[in-house]
Amino acid sequence: MIIKIDEYSDLPIYMQIRNQIVMGISSGELKGGEQLPTVRALALEIGINTMTVSKTYQLLKSEGYIMTDRKNGARVRPDISKSGEISEGNKSELKRIVSEARLSGVSKEQLKELIDEFY
């Protein structure tokens, strides 16, 4: 999986990495149990500070997407919890996206088509 950073984005780099890894897991590009690059390797590959990657991995671990240990490094969790609910933070983000789509003149049907495409 190739991680791409947008230097001009308002979204912090650690969140950009986090979001791309979550999307990779969701799409099946990253499989349960798959080894992720070491903190140092990913930082060198992207050209960022190792602390940024470490912060990303800590966040992904706390969210239950990955597991880490000193011996095996970071791996995608094979048993990601499926609560069937959307977090409050994601609801807020979705509300923002829907609001911006509405202001841009995107119809409800067009938005539903995009959701179906991305789902």
N, C-alpha and C positions, 0 to 999 in steps of 0.2 A: 504494500500500500504506500502510495506517495502522498506525503503531507505537503500542502502548499500554503504558504503564509502570505497574507495580504498586508504589506507594510503600511498601507494607507487606511486600513480599516479602523473603525473606532473600537472594535471588539479586541480585547487583550489577546496577545499571542497564545497564552496558555489555554484560553477558551476556544480559539480557532483550532488548536490541536485537539482539544477535548472533543469538540463537535465533529471533527473529521473522523476521529477514532470511533465515536458512537455511531456515526453514519456507516462506517465500515463494518461494524459489528451487525448493525441492523440489516444491511444489504447482503450480508453473508460473505463479503470480501475478507473479513476477519472471522475466523472460526473459533468456537469454544476450545480453549486449551492452547491456542496458537501463541507462540512466543512473540512478544513485542520487542523492538530494539531496546538496547540498554539506554539509560538516560544519556550517557556520554555519546553513544553512537547517534542517537536521534538529534541531539543538540548539534553535533558536528555536521550531520547531513543537512540540517535546516539552516545552520549558521546562527544559532542563538545560544544563550547562556544555559548551562546545565540546570540551574535552579528553576528556570522556566519549565523545562521538561519534568523535573522532579515535582513541581507544583501541580502540573497536569496529571501525572500518574497518581499523586496523592488524592486528587479530586476524583478521578475515575475509580480509584479503590474505595473511597468513601461512598460513592454512588452505587457501588456494587457491580461495576462493569469489568473490572480487572482484579486480579489477585497478585500480590508481590511477595517475594521472599529473597533473602540474600543469596541463596544458592541458585535458584532458577530464574531470578529477575522477574519481569512483569509478563503476565499471560492473561489472555482473555478468559474470563470466567466461563466454564462450560455450563454452569447452572444459574444464569442470570435470572433474578427474581422477576416474575411477571405478575405485578399487582393488579393489572387491569385498570389502573387509574393514571391520570395525568397529574404531574406535580403542579402546585400552585404557581411556581415560577414559569413552567411551560404554558399554563393556562394564560398567564399574563402576557407572555410572548405571542401566543396565538391570537389573543385579543388585539394586540398591537398590529400584527400582520393583517388580520381581517379589516381593521380600521383603515390601514394604509391602502389596502386593496380597494375598499369601498370608495375612499377619497380619490383613487386613481381611475375610478369608473369600471373596475372589474366586477362583472356580475357574479352573483352567488353561484350560478351554474359553472362559470369559468373557474371559480375558486375550488368548487367541488371536483372538477375535472383535474385540476392540478394536484389536489389532495389524493385522488385516486391514482394519478401517475406516480407520485412520490411514495405512496404507501406500498 
